[in-house]
C-alpha cells in the first residue's frame, strides 16, 4: 500500500493549534472546539514536524521540536468511543505511515498527553476531510497536467501574499500540489530564491469557502517514501487564496518566492 496521506480522497483540510507549553507531564490537553470541523467526515490527520530546528506558524506559535514519540493522541468519535487511544503522534507526522481515520470526531473530547518531562511547544494538527462520504472514489483519468506558479513574498508585517491570477488554472480541478524538497535549496525558474517549504503555509479559497486552511507547504514536498496528497478535484479561486510565512521570518524574508506546481485534470 502506498504511503498516501489519506486512503480516501479529501475535499478540504484545516489546521488547528494545540498549546502544550503549559501542560504538566501526563496531563490531558483537549483539542479546541473547532466549528469548521464539527460536521466534517475526517479521512486523515497530520501533525507538523520537520528536521530543521525551530519553526513558527503564522501566528508565532512554535510548532517544531516537539517530542512526538512521547506525546500520545486520543481521538473520540460520535459514540464517545476512544477508537484511537494514546497513540504516539510520530505516527501522524510528515514522512511516516499515515493512519486512516474515516470517522466524524468530537474534537473537544479528543486530547493529547505529553508523557515526557520535557516541556513541549504548540502542536499543529491538520485534519483532512471529505464532503462525499457515500461516494468517495475518484474516477480514473488518463491525462494530468502540471502548471508551475511563483508567489512573490517580501518583508511584510501583514504576512499575507495572494496567489497570482494564473489563467491556465482557472476553473481547473486539482489533484495534487507539489513543492520543493525540504532538504534542497533551490531557485525558481527565473532564478529567484525560494522560501523553504517548512516556513510557508497555504490557504486556498473557493467562492468564499476555505478549502485548505494554513496547510503546511512542507506537506506538498512529498519526498522520500511514496507519499502523495490525494486531492478530490479541488476547485480554487487563486486571486483570493494566499500564502503566509512563519511569523519570525515574515519581516526579514527579503525578496523571495514560494514555488508551487499544481497538478490538474486536462
ZAMAR-941564 format. One line per field, with one value per residue: residue number from 1; chain; x, y, z of N, C-alpha, C in turn. Coordinates in pm, whole numbers, plus 50000, padded with zeros to 5 digits. Each point is the difference from the previous one (the first is absolute). Example, Ala and Ser with C-alpha at 12.3 -4.5 7.8 and 13.67 -1.06 7.14 Angstrom:
i = c(1 / 2) .
ch = c(A / A) .
nx = c(51319 / 49965) .
ny = c(49431 / 50105) .
nz = c(50780 / 49928) .
cax = c(49911 / 50082) .
cay = c(50119 / 50119) .
caz = c(50000 / 50006) .
cx = c(50090 / 49923) .
cy = c(50120 / 50109) .
cz = c(50000 / 50073) .
//
This chain:
i = c(1 / 2 / 3 / 4 / 5 / 6 / 7 / 8 / 9 / 10 / 11 / 12 / 13 / 14 / 15 / 16 / 17 / 18 / 19 / 20 / 21 / 22 / 23 / 24 / 25 / 26 / 27 / 28 / 29 / 30 / 31 / 32 / 33 / 34 / 35 / 36 / 37 / 38 / 39 / 40 / 41 / 42 / 43 / 44 / 45 / 46 / 47 / 48 / 49 / 50 / 51 / 52 / 53 / 54 / 55 / 56 / 57 / 58 / 59 / 60 / 61 / 62 / 63 / 64 / 65 / 66 / 67 / 68 / 69 / 70 / 71 / 72 / 73 / 74 / 75 / 76 / 77 / 78 / 79 / 80 / 81 / 82 / 83 / 84 / 85 / 86 / 87 / 88 / 89 / 90 / 91 / 92 / 93 / 94 / 95 / 96 / 97 / 98 / 99 / 100 / 101 / 102 / 103 / 104 / 105 / 106 / 107 / 108 / 109 / 110 / 111 / 112 / 113 / 114 / 115 / 116 / 117 / 118 / 119 / 120 / 121 / 122 / 123 / 124 / 125 / 126 / 127 / 128 / 129 / 130 / 131 / 132 / 133 / 134 / 135 / 136 / 137 / 138 / 139 / 140 / 141 / 142 / 143 / 144 / 145 / 146 / 147 / 148 / 149 / 150 / 151 / 152 / 153 / 154 / 155 / 156 / 157 / 158 / 159 / 160 / 161 / 162 / 163 / 164 / 165 / 166 / 167 / 168 / 169 / 170 / 171 / 172 / 173 / 174 / 175 / 176 / 177 / 178 / 179 / 180 / 181 / 182 / 183 / 184 / 185 / 186 / 187 / 188 / 189 / 190 / 191 / 192 / 193 / 194 / 195 / 196 / 197 / 198 / 199 / 200 / 201 / 202 / 203 / 204 / 205 / 206 / 207 / 208 / 209 / 210 / 211 / 212 / 213 / 214 / 215 / 216 / 217 / 218 / 219 / 220 / 221 / 222 / 223 / 224 / 225 / 226 / 227 / 228 / 229 / 230 / 231 / 232 / 233 / 234 / 235 / 236 / 237 / 238 / 239 / 240 / 241 / 242 / 243 / 244 / 245 / 246 / 247 / 248 / 249 / 250 / 251 / 252 / 253 / 254 / 255 / 256 / 257 / 258 / 259 / 260 / 261 / 262 / 263 / 264 / 265 / 266) .
ch = c(A / A / A / A / A / A / A / A / A / A / A / A / A / A / A / A / A / A / A / A / A / A / A / A / A / A / A / A / A / A / A / A / A / A / A / A / A / A / A / A / A / A / A / A / A / A / A / A / A / A / A / A / A / A / A / A / A / A / A / A / A / A / A / A / A / A / A / A / A / A / A / A / A / A / A / A / A / A / A / A / A / A / A / A / A / A / A / A / A / A / A / A / A / A / A / A / A / A / A / A / A / A / A / A / A / A / A / A / A / A / A / A / A / A / A / A / A / A / A / A / A / A / A / A / A / A / A / A / A / A / A / A / A / A / A / A / A / A / A / A / A / A / A / A / A / A / A / A / A / A / A / A / A / A / A / A / A / A / A / A / A / A / A / A / A / A / A / A / A / A / A / A / A / A / A / A / A / A / A / A / A / A / A / A / A / A / A / A / A / A / A / A / A / A / A / A / A / A / A / A / A / A / A / A / A / A / A / A / A / A / A / A / A / A / A / A / A / A / A / A / A / A / A / A / A / A / A / A / A / A / A / A / A / A / A / A / A / A / A / A / A / A / A / A / A / A / A / A / A / A / A / A / A / A / A / A / A / A / A / A / A / A / A / A / A / A) .
nx = c(50085 / 49970 / 50098 / 49874 / 49987 / 49914 / 49941 / 49926 / 49952 / 50070 / 49895 / 50064 / 50073 / 50011 / 50086 / 50026 / 50003 / 50080 / 49976 / 50118 / 50027 / 49876 / 49998 / 49955 / 50104 / 49942 / 49997 / 49869 / 50023 / 49880 / 49958 / 50028 / 49889 / 50002 / 49911 / 50106 / 50055 / 49904 / 49974 / 50133 / 49997 / 50075 / 50080 / 50067 / 50119 / 50060 / 50114 / 50018 / 50102 / 50120 / 50104 / 49940 / 49987 / 50008 / 49869 / 49957 / 49875 / 49904 / 49951 / 50111 / 49907 / 50084 / 50014 / 50128 / 50087 / 49886 / 49993 / 49981 / 50115 / 50008 / 49940 / 49899 / 49937 / 49889 / 49936 / 49893 / 49918 / 49897 / 50044 / 50085 / 50038 / 50094 / 49969 / 50062 / 50077 / 50042 / 49975 / 50130 / 50014 / 50111 / 49897 / 49977 / 50130 / 50050 / 49976 / 49913 / 49973 / 49911 / 49915 / 49920 / 49921 / 49950 / 49984 / 49884 / 50054 / 50011 / 50046 / 49901 / 49966 / 50065 / 50111 / 50100 / 50086 / 50074 / 50049 / 50064 / 50108 / 50037 / 50012 / 49875 / 50002 / 49948 / 49889 / 50041 / 49869 / 50014 / 49869 / 49999 / 49909 / 49883 / 49944 / 50070 / 49923 / 49886 / 50057 / 50104 / 49967 / 50125 / 49943 / 50036 / 50113 / 50004 / 49947 / 50117 / 49985 / 50118 / 49955 / 50115 / 50030 / 50037 / 49999 / 50015 / 50102 / 49977 / 50093 / 49907 / 49969 / 49932 / 50110 / 49961 / 50017 / 49924 / 49936 / 50086 / 49936 / 50026 / 49992 / 50115 / 50000 / 49943 / 49915 / 50126 / 49997 / 50042 / 50103 / 50092 / 50083 / 50101 / 50086 / 50098 / 50107 / 49971 / 50064 / 49934 / 50107 / 49888 / 50007 / 49915 / 49914 / 49958 / 50048 / 49876 / 50037 / 49992 / 49891 / 50068 / 49957 / 50094 / 50022 / 49920 / 49884 / 49920 / 49926 / 49912 / 49945 / 49874 / 49963 / 50099 / 50007 / 50045 / 50089 / 50111 / 50020 / 50089 / 49993 / 50078 / 50068 / 50053 / 49868 / 50015 / 50102 / 49928 / 50101 / 50105 / 49932 / 49934 / 49972 / 49867 / 49967 / 49898 / 50015 / 49881 / 50074 / 50096 / 49900 / 50073 / 49973 / 50093 / 49941 / 49908 / 50078 / 50067 / 50121 / 50030 / 50087 / 50097 / 49938 / 50094 / 49959 / 49875 / 50070 / 50065 / 49896 / 49985 / 50054 / 49901 / 49978 / 49874 / 50057 / 49884 / 49961 / 49900 / 49961 / 49954 / 49870 / 50034) .
ny = c(49881 / 50095 / 50081 / 49986 / 50133 / 49974 / 49896 / 50103 / 50039 / 50112 / 50065 / 49985 / 50098 / 49982 / 50099 / 49936 / 50083 / 49911 / 50087 / 49940 / 50129 / 50003 / 49896 / 49941 / 49929 / 49931 / 50132 / 49986 / 50023 / 50048 / 49946 / 50113 / 50051 / 49935 / 50101 / 50046 / 49932 / 50066 / 50031 / 49994 / 49923 / 49967 / 50016 / 50104 / 49990 / 50119 / 49973 / 50130 / 49967 / 50050 / 50005 / 50114 / 49949 / 50112 / 49976 / 50118 / 50001 / 50037 / 49939 / 49932 / 49905 / 49954 / 49942 / 50018 / 49902 / 49943 / 49941 / 49985 / 49937 / 50106 / 50044 / 49965 / 49958 / 50050 / 49927 / 50079 / 49898 / 50001 / 49874 / 50101 / 49940 / 49967 / 50018 / 50114 / 49920 / 50121 / 50016 / 49966 / 50131 / 49935 / 49920 / 50124 / 49985 / 50110 / 49918 / 49992 / 49874 / 50040 / 50043 / 49914 / 50110 / 50064 / 50110 / 50027 / 50115 / 49981 / 50105 / 50064 / 49876 / 50044 / 49932 / 50078 / 49902 / 50087 / 49882 / 50095 / 50004 / 49981 / 50129 / 50001 / 50018 / 50093 / 49933 / 49989 / 49984 / 49928 / 50030 / 49883 / 50060 / 49936 / 50057 / 49892 / 49982 / 50006 / 50095 / 49938 / 49966 / 50021 / 50047 / 49894 / 50064 / 50026 / 50120 / 50027 / 50126 / 50059 / 50098 / 50058 / 50044 / 50126 / 49996 / 50125 / 49994 / 50080 / 50073 / 49949 / 50096 / 50028 / 49948 / 50055 / 49896 / 50075 / 49892 / 49993 / 50079 / 49871 / 50049 / 49932 / 50046 / 50094 / 49974 / 49981 / 49867 / 50031 / 49924 / 50095 / 50034 / 50030 / 49982 / 50086 / 49923 / 49956 / 49901 / 50060 / 50076 / 50050 / 50027 / 50100 / 49974 / 50111 / 49897 / 50016 / 50049 / 49873 / 50040 / 49953 / 49883 / 49976 / 50110 / 49927 / 50070 / 49909 / 50105 / 49906 / 50088 / 49960 / 50110 / 50061 / 49876 / 49969 / 49969 / 50070 / 49976 / 50096 / 49953 / 49928 / 50091 / 49980 / 49986 / 50109 / 49989 / 49918 / 50013 / 49932 / 49952 / 49898 / 50120 / 49992 / 50123 / 49940 / 50104 / 50033 / 50024 / 50058 / 50085 / 50095 / 50109 / 49996 / 50104 / 49920 / 49909 / 49949 / 50051 / 49933 / 50077 / 49921 / 50034 / 49918 / 49957 / 50029 / 50058 / 49886 / 49947 / 50131 / 50015 / 49915 / 49871 / 49961 / 49884 / 50002 / 49874 / 50048 / 49882 / 50004 / 49980 / 49936) .
nz = c(50000 / 49915 / 50031 / 49963 / 49992 / 49907 / 50054 / 50041 / 49882 / 50016 / 50050 / 50117 / 50054 / 50131 / 50027 / 50114 / 50103 / 50058 / 50096 / 49988 / 49986 / 50048 / 49917 / 50110 / 50041 / 49899 / 49985 / 49999 / 49872 / 50019 / 49887 / 49936 / 50047 / 49885 / 49995 / 49933 / 50100 / 50064 / 49873 / 50009 / 49892 / 50105 / 49895 / 50049 / 50059 / 50007 / 50061 / 50020 / 49920 / 50025 / 49919 / 49975 / 50119 / 50073 / 49995 / 49954 / 50048 / 49916 / 50109 / 49972 / 49993 / 50092 / 49882 / 50033 / 49987 / 49969 / 50121 / 49870 / 50024 / 50079 / 49891 / 50081 / 49889 / 50054 / 49909 / 50006 / 49970 / 49916 / 50009 / 50009 / 49889 / 50086 / 49873 / 50028 / 50071 / 50030 / 49870 / 49991 / 50018 / 50025 / 50029 / 50039 / 50016 / 49945 / 49899 / 50101 / 50034 / 49912 / 50093 / 49939 / 50001 / 49895 / 50074 / 50058 / 50040 / 50130 / 49933 / 50064 / 49957 / 49893 / 50022 / 50043 / 50025 / 50068 / 49965 / 49933 / 50077 / 49874 / 50021 / 49959 / 49869 / 49923 / 49979 / 49873 / 50006 / 49890 / 50000 / 49935 / 49923 / 49992 / 49896 / 49962 / 50106 / 49933 / 49930 / 50055 / 49876 / 49965 / 49890 / 49931 / 49991 / 49874 / 50011 / 50053 / 50032 / 49992 / 50077 / 49974 / 50121 / 49984 / 50131 / 49955 / 50084 / 50100 / 50058 / 50082 / 50084 / 49888 / 49945 / 49888 / 49918 / 49921 / 49958 / 49901 / 49917 / 50015 / 49876 / 49998 / 50125 / 49925 / 50099 / 50033 / 49987 / 50123 / 49963 / 49988 / 50098 / 49921 / 50099 / 50024 / 49996 / 50122 / 49934 / 49901 / 49992 / 49952 / 49870 / 49982 / 49900 / 50060 / 50072 / 50037 / 50117 / 50037 / 50062 / 50103 / 49952 / 50092 / 49927 / 49924 / 49999 / 49944 / 49966 / 49966 / 49917 / 50014 / 49931 / 50062 / 49953 / 50120 / 49906 / 50003 / 50129 / 49974 / 49878 / 50080 / 49934 / 50119 / 50021 / 49926 / 50084 / 50080 / 50085 / 49959 / 50102 / 49943 / 49964 / 49992 / 49960 / 50054 / 49919 / 50047 / 49892 / 50072 / 50018 / 49942 / 50073 / 49907 / 49941 / 50056 / 49947 / 50104 / 50008 / 50112 / 50064 / 50046 / 50112 / 50047 / 49880 / 50036 / 50096 / 49980 / 49935 / 49977 / 49882 / 50023 / 49992 / 49995 / 49975 / 49931 / 49992 / 49926 / 50048 / 49875 / 49995 / 49891) .
cax = c(49915 / 50079 / 49996 / 49915 / 49961 / 49865 / 49960 / 49889 / 50027 / 49948 / 49948 / 50048 / 50087 / 49996 / 50102 / 49973 / 50113 / 49978 / 50108 / 50048 / 50113 / 49976 / 49952 / 50087 / 50020 / 49886 / 49874 / 49926 / 49971 / 49891 / 50004 / 49902 / 49873 / 50021 / 49872 / 50019 / 50020 / 49904 / 49912 / 50079 / 50044 / 50146 / 50062 / 50138 / 50054 / 50145 / 50056 / 50116 / 50133 / 50105 / 50136 / 50077 / 50005 / 49882 / 49914 / 49877 / 49888 / 49980 / 49965 / 50115 / 50009 / 50107 / 49933 / 50096 / 50084 / 49921 / 50034 / 49880 / 49997 / 49951 / 49872 / 49897 / 49875 / 49877 / 49891 / 49870 / 49899 / 49869 / 49950 / 50087 / 50092 / 50141 / 50041 / 50146 / 50026 / 50137 / 50098 / 50102 / 49977 / 50097 / 49937 / 49925 / 50092 / 50041 / 50097 / 49971 / 49882 / 49879 / 49896 / 49867 / 49906 / 49871 / 49896 / 49973 / 50066 / 49959 / 50132 / 50023 / 50024 / 50129 / 50104 / 50140 / 50072 / 50145 / 50049 / 50139 / 50022 / 50046 / 49893 / 49966 / 49952 / 49868 / 49990 / 49912 / 49933 / 49925 / 49897 / 49954 / 49861 / 49930 / 49857 / 49941 / 50018 / 49942 / 50064 / 50127 / 50098 / 50031 / 50010 / 50132 / 50021 / 50120 / 50083 / 50018 / 50100 / 50056 / 50029 / 50080 / 49960 / 50086 / 49930 / 50101 / 49988 / 50096 / 49989 / 49867 / 49940 / 49865 / 50024 / 49903 / 50047 / 49895 / 50047 / 49972 / 49886 / 50056 / 49887 / 50002 / 49942 / 49863 / 49896 / 50058 / 49983 / 50134 / 50021 / 50117 / 50085 / 50137 / 50095 / 50139 / 50038 / 50047 / 50143 / 50074 / 49990 / 49981 / 49950 / 49888 / 50048 / 50064 / 50116 / 49970 / 50016 / 49875 / 49985 / 49992 / 49859 / 49962 / 49972 / 49889 / 49871 / 49914 / 49854 / 49931 / 49862 / 49912 / 49870 / 49996 / 50019 / 50138 / 50024 / 50114 / 50029 / 50136 / 50051 / 50146 / 50056 / 50086 / 49932 / 49999 / 50130 / 49975 / 50131 / 50047 / 49908 / 49882 / 49924 / 49930 / 49878 / 49893 / 49901 / 49878 / 49961 / 49976 / 49986 / 50058 / 50011 / 50139 / 50032 / 49959 / 50078 / 50122 / 50110 / 50053 / 50131 / 50028 / 49998 / 50132 / 50075 / 49914 / 50048 / 50142 / 50021 / 50056 / 49926 / 50010 / 49872 / 49959 / 49991 / 49907 / 49962 / 49863 / 49963 / 49858 / 49943 / 49994) .
cay = c(50119 / 50122 / 50079 / 50113 / 50075 / 49956 / 49886 / 50051 / 50136 / 50104 / 50121 / 50117 / 49975 / 50113 / 49988 / 50059 / 50007 / 49952 / 50056 / 49903 / 50060 / 50005 / 49870 / 49921 / 49864 / 49913 / 50075 / 50007 / 50130 / 49973 / 50075 / 50109 / 49982 / 50066 / 49984 / 49962 / 49856 / 49929 / 49915 / 49946 / 49860 / 50010 / 49884 / 49985 / 50110 / 50011 / 50090 / 50068 / 49971 / 49990 / 49979 / 50123 / 50088 / 50072 / 50058 / 50061 / 50014 / 50143 / 50076 / 50005 / 49881 / 49908 / 49874 / 49896 / 49951 / 49931 / 49858 / 49932 / 49861 / 49998 / 50069 / 49906 / 50059 / 49923 / 50052 / 49953 / 50013 / 50047 / 49909 / 50019 / 49886 / 50034 / 49902 / 50012 / 50028 / 50029 / 49959 / 50104 / 50094 / 49979 / 49920 / 50092 / 50107 / 50007 / 49899 / 49871 / 49934 / 50070 / 49916 / 50041 / 50025 / 49965 / 50013 / 50130 / 50012 / 50100 / 50055 / 50040 / 49882 / 49944 / 50066 / 49962 / 49989 / 49997 / 49907 / 50035 / 50113 / 50111 / 50092 / 49997 / 50122 / 49981 / 49895 / 50029 / 49884 / 50028 / 49897 / 49986 / 49956 / 49986 / 50029 / 49893 / 49882 / 49879 / 49972 / 50070 / 49943 / 50080 / 49925 / 49997 / 50097 / 49966 / 50117 / 50106 / 50099 / 50072 / 50141 / 50058 / 50133 / 50068 / 50099 / 50088 / 50038 / 50106 / 50040 / 50059 / 49970 / 49946 / 49857 / 49933 / 50017 / 49939 / 49927 / 50069 / 49954 / 49920 / 49967 / 49858 / 49922 / 50042 / 49897 / 49866 / 49911 / 49964 / 49868 / 50003 / 50119 / 49961 / 50105 / 49955 / 49917 / 50071 / 49982 / 50056 / 50143 / 50012 / 50124 / 49986 / 50004 / 50127 / 50007 / 50064 / 49916 / 49939 / 49982 / 49860 / 49961 / 49988 / 50134 / 50062 / 49938 / 50030 / 50002 / 50002 / 50047 / 49985 / 50063 / 50042 / 49886 / 49957 / 49864 / 49964 / 50110 / 49996 / 49869 / 50011 / 49969 / 49885 / 49877 / 49991 / 49952 / 49860 / 49944 / 49876 / 49889 / 50030 / 50091 / 50088 / 50065 / 49942 / 50107 / 49960 / 50097 / 50126 / 50122 / 50108 / 50135 / 50031 / 50137 / 50021 / 49907 / 50070 / 49939 / 50065 / 49949 / 49995 / 50139 / 50050 / 50039 / 50078 / 50138 / 50001 / 49901 / 50060 / 49970 / 49859 / 49951 / 49863 / 49937 / 49888 / 49940 / 49950 / 49892 / 50016 / 49920 / 50066) .
caz = c(50000 / 49997 / 50122 / 49967 / 50118 / 50033 / 49918 / 49922 / 49951 / 50088 / 49936 / 50072 / 50114 / 50093 / 50103 / 50130 / 50092 / 50136 / 50083 / 50098 / 50071 / 50145 / 50046 / 50085 / 49953 / 50021 / 50002 / 49875 / 49939 / 49906 / 49876 / 50001 / 49930 / 49872 / 49928 / 49860 / 49990 / 50084 / 49919 / 49891 / 50004 / 49998 / 49936 / 50045 / 50078 / 50001 / 50100 / 49943 / 50054 / 49898 / 50048 / 49986 / 50117 / 50043 / 49897 / 50050 / 49908 / 49969 / 50120 / 50089 / 50086 / 49966 / 49967 / 49970 / 50110 / 50101 / 50016 / 49949 / 50046 / 50138 / 50007 / 49957 / 49954 / 50011 / 49918 / 50047 / 49896 / 50044 / 50101 / 50117 / 50001 / 49978 / 49901 / 50000 / 50142 / 50044 / 49900 / 49987 / 49891 / 49893 / 49895 / 49913 / 49959 / 49861 / 49961 / 50061 / 49946 / 50042 / 50056 / 49957 / 50109 / 49938 / 50101 / 50059 / 50130 / 50097 / 50029 / 50139 / 50082 / 49960 / 50080 / 49990 / 50127 / 49991 / 50102 / 50030 / 50090 / 49916 / 49966 / 49858 / 49936 / 49940 / 49899 / 49888 / 49942 / 49878 / 49978 / 49862 / 50005 / 49873 / 49994 / 49920 / 50084 / 49940 / 49871 / 50017 / 49909 / 49882 / 49875 / 49938 / 49894 / 49923 / 49971 / 50099 / 49966 / 50114 / 49973 / 50108 / 50045 / 50095 / 50081 / 50061 / 50140 / 50034 / 50139 / 50006 / 50130 / 49978 / 49987 / 49912 / 49863 / 49919 / 49884 / 49873 / 49921 / 49892 / 49913 / 49966 / 50109 / 50030 / 49993 / 49991 / 50115 / 50046 / 50057 / 50087 / 49995 / 50032 / 50038 / 50001 / 50113 / 50118 / 50014 / 49887 / 49977 / 49857 / 49945 / 49909 / 49861 / 49965 / 50089 / 50127 / 50117 / 50044 / 50144 / 50037 / 50017 / 50140 / 50052 / 49928 / 50026 / 49887 / 50017 / 49871 / 50012 / 49884 / 50023 / 50141 / 50089 / 50019 / 49956 / 50084 / 50093 / 50055 / 49964 / 49989 / 49869 / 50026 / 49962 / 49853 / 49951 / 49962 / 49968 / 50059 / 49987 / 49919 / 50087 / 49909 / 50044 / 49919 / 49992 / 49931 / 49896 / 50069 / 49921 / 50079 / 49946 / 50033 / 50048 / 50138 / 50080 / 50041 / 50075 / 50120 / 50039 / 50143 / 50044 / 50033 / 49881 / 49910 / 49985 / 49962 / 49895 / 49879 / 49877 / 49964 / 49950 / 50028 / 49869 / 50004 / 49872 / 50011 / 49910 / 49973 / 49894 / 49871) .
cx = c(50089 / 49979 / 49921 / 49953 / 49858 / 49961 / 49874 / 50038 / 49940 / 49955 / 50045 / 50089 / 50006 / 50100 / 49956 / 50127 / 49956 / 50120 / 50037 / 50102 / 49983 / 49955 / 50105 / 50012 / 49880 / 49865 / 49934 / 49985 / 49899 / 50011 / 49894 / 49874 / 50004 / 49876 / 50015 / 50006 / 49892 / 49910 / 50073 / 50035 / 50151 / 50059 / 50143 / 50045 / 50151 / 50041 / 50129 / 50127 / 50099 / 50137 / 50077 / 49992 / 49868 / 49925 / 49876 / 49890 / 49977 / 49963 / 50115 / 50008 / 50114 / 49940 / 50097 / 50078 / 49917 / 50042 / 49884 / 49994 / 49937 / 49866 / 49893 / 49871 / 49885 / 49891 / 49870 / 49896 / 49865 / 49936 / 50080 / 50095 / 50142 / 50059 / 50150 / 50037 / 50150 / 50105 / 50103 / 49976 / 50097 / 49938 / 49912 / 50091 / 50035 / 50107 / 49975 / 49879 / 49876 / 49892 / 49864 / 49910 / 49859 / 49885 / 49970 / 50063 / 49928 / 50130 / 50018 / 50021 / 50131 / 50112 / 50138 / 50059 / 50150 / 50052 / 50144 / 50005 / 50050 / 49881 / 49978 / 49960 / 49856 / 50008 / 49903 / 49947 / 49923 / 49905 / 49954 / 49859 / 49941 / 49853 / 49923 / 50017 / 49952 / 50066 / 50131 / 50110 / 50019 / 50002 / 50144 / 50008 / 50133 / 50092 / 49997 / 50108 / 50048 / 50037 / 50075 / 49950 / 50102 / 49918 / 50104 / 49969 / 50111 / 49976 / 49874 / 49935 / 49859 / 50003 / 49887 / 50037 / 49903 / 50059 / 49967 / 49883 / 50053 / 49886 / 49995 / 49921 / 49857 / 49903 / 50056 / 49975 / 50138 / 50000 / 50118 / 50069 / 50138 / 50083 / 50140 / 50027 / 50049 / 50151 / 50083 / 49978 / 49995 / 49960 / 49881 / 50052 / 50064 / 50115 / 49973 / 50016 / 49863 / 50000 / 49987 / 49855 / 49958 / 49970 / 49883 / 49874 / 49901 / 49853 / 49936 / 49851 / 49924 / 49863 / 49975 / 50011 / 50147 / 50012 / 50117 / 50030 / 50136 / 50061 / 50152 / 50049 / 50100 / 49935 / 49996 / 50133 / 49992 / 50128 / 50016 / 49900 / 49887 / 49899 / 49930 / 49877 / 49887 / 49884 / 49882 / 49951 / 49965 / 49990 / 50036 / 49990 / 50137 / 50021 / 49955 / 50071 / 50136 / 50097 / 50024 / 50134 / 50007 / 50019 / 50140 / 50082 / 49922 / 50049 / 50145 / 50028 / 50067 / 49914 / 50026 / 49868 / 49970 / 49970 / 49915 / 49973 / 49865 / 49976 / 49849 / 49954 / 49992 / 49857) .
cy = c(50124 / 50081 / 50127 / 50068 / 49966 / 49887 / 50032 / 50139 / 50104 / 50123 / 50126 / 49959 / 50126 / 49974 / 50068 / 49996 / 49950 / 50045 / 49901 / 50061 / 50003 / 49867 / 49931 / 49858 / 49915 / 50069 / 49999 / 50145 / 49976 / 50089 / 50110 / 49965 / 50084 / 49982 / 49954 / 49848 / 49918 / 49906 / 49935 / 49853 / 49998 / 49874 / 49978 / 50122 / 49998 / 50094 / 50059 / 49958 / 50000 / 49991 / 50130 / 50095 / 50069 / 50061 / 50056 / 49992 / 50149 / 50086 / 50011 / 49884 / 49910 / 49862 / 49889 / 49963 / 49940 / 49853 / 49911 / 49853 / 49990 / 50071 / 49910 / 50071 / 49902 / 50068 / 49933 / 50025 / 50042 / 49910 / 50008 / 49882 / 50050 / 49900 / 50007 / 50047 / 50011 / 49949 / 50111 / 50088 / 49979 / 49922 / 50084 / 50106 / 49988 / 49896 / 49864 / 49936 / 50067 / 49901 / 50052 / 50018 / 49964 / 49995 / 50147 / 50001 / 50100 / 50062 / 50041 / 49884 / 49930 / 50074 / 49943 / 49995 / 49999 / 49913 / 50028 / 50114 / 50122 / 50087 / 50002 / 50139 / 49979 / 49891 / 50047 / 49869 / 50044 / 49884 / 50007 / 49943 / 49989 / 50039 / 49891 / 49868 / 49873 / 49960 / 50075 / 49938 / 50091 / 49913 / 50002 / 50105 / 49969 / 50119 / 50099 / 50094 / 50069 / 50141 / 50058 / 50140 / 50052 / 50106 / 50089 / 50027 / 50101 / 50038 / 50083 / 49960 / 49944 / 49849 / 49928 / 50033 / 49925 / 49933 / 50077 / 49936 / 49929 / 49949 / 49853 / 49919 / 50040 / 49884 / 49859 / 49922 / 49947 / 49861 / 49997 / 50135 / 49958 / 50123 / 49943 / 49915 / 50086 / 49993 / 50075 / 50151 / 50023 / 50141 / 49970 / 50010 / 50133 / 50033 / 50080 / 49903 / 49953 / 49986 / 49851 / 49960 / 49987 / 50135 / 50067 / 49916 / 50052 / 49996 / 50014 / 50029 / 49968 / 50055 / 50030 / 49884 / 49965 / 49853 / 49939 / 50118 / 49979 / 49862 / 50010 / 49962 / 49885 / 49870 / 49980 / 49952 / 49854 / 49927 / 49861 / 49886 / 50034 / 50077 / 50100 / 50059 / 49959 / 50099 / 49958 / 50112 / 50135 / 50115 / 50120 / 50131 / 50053 / 50142 / 50030 / 49903 / 50062 / 49909 / 50084 / 49935 / 49983 / 50143 / 50055 / 50040 / 50096 / 50143 / 50007 / 49911 / 50059 / 49965 / 49856 / 49956 / 49864 / 49937 / 49873 / 49949 / 49933 / 49892 / 50002 / 49911 / 50079 / 49999) .
cz = c(50000 / 50127 / 49976 / 50125 / 50042 / 49907 / 49921 / 49948 / 50093 / 49921 / 50073 / 50116 / 50085 / 50112 / 50129 / 50084 / 50137 / 50084 / 50110 / 50096 / 50151 / 50058 / 50087 / 49943 / 50036 / 49999 / 49862 / 49954 / 49888 / 49876 / 50003 / 49921 / 49873 / 49914 / 49855 / 49984 / 50071 / 49921 / 49884 / 50025 / 49978 / 49939 / 50047 / 50076 / 49990 / 50111 / 49943 / 50073 / 49885 / 50065 / 50023 / 50119 / 50027 / 49881 / 50068 / 49895 / 49972 / 50120 / 50098 / 50097 / 49953 / 49982 / 49964 / 50125 / 50113 / 50009 / 49956 / 50040 / 50138 / 50017 / 49940 / 49966 / 50020 / 49920 / 50038 / 49891 / 50060 / 50106 / 50129 / 50020 / 49972 / 49900 / 49970 / 50140 / 50025 / 49903 / 49983 / 49877 / 49884 / 49884 / 49908 / 49940 / 49854 / 49969 / 50061 / 49933 / 50055 / 50043 / 49954 / 50122 / 49956 / 50101 / 50022 / 50139 / 50089 / 50053 / 50147 / 50096 / 49966 / 50075 / 49969 / 50140 / 49970 / 50114 / 50041 / 50101 / 49924 / 49961 / 49849 / 49952 / 49955 / 49893 / 49892 / 49943 / 49877 / 49975 / 49854 / 50003 / 49861 / 50017 / 49926 / 50075 / 49930 / 49869 / 49994 / 49916 / 49880 / 49876 / 49948 / 49890 / 49931 / 49981 / 50116 / 49949 / 50127 / 49957 / 50120 / 50034 / 50100 / 50073 / 50065 / 50146 / 50030 / 50145 / 50019 / 50132 / 49986 / 49980 / 49925 / 49856 / 49908 / 49875 / 49872 / 49926 / 49876 / 49912 / 49963 / 50103 / 50036 / 49977 / 49984 / 50128 / 50041 / 50062 / 50097 / 49988 / 50049 / 50038 / 49996 / 50123 / 50115 / 50014 / 49895 / 49991 / 49849 / 49964 / 49912 / 49856 / 49960 / 50094 / 50127 / 50116 / 50049 / 50152 / 50030 / 50027 / 50145 / 50064 / 49931 / 50014 / 49897 / 50042 / 49863 / 50023 / 49872 / 50036 / 50148 / 50098 / 50009 / 49961 / 50076 / 50090 / 50066 / 49982 / 49986 / 49860 / 50010 / 49955 / 49849 / 49944 / 49956 / 49959 / 50061 / 49980 / 49903 / 50086 / 49910 / 50065 / 49906 / 49992 / 49912 / 49909 / 50064 / 49900 / 50088 / 49924 / 50039 / 50053 / 50142 / 50095 / 50031 / 50074 / 50126 / 50033 / 50151 / 50049 / 50022 / 49877 / 49910 / 49978 / 49956 / 49880 / 49877 / 49879 / 49958 / 49938 / 50059 / 49865 / 50011 / 49859 / 50018 / 49896 / 49981 / 49886 / 49871 / 49948) .
//
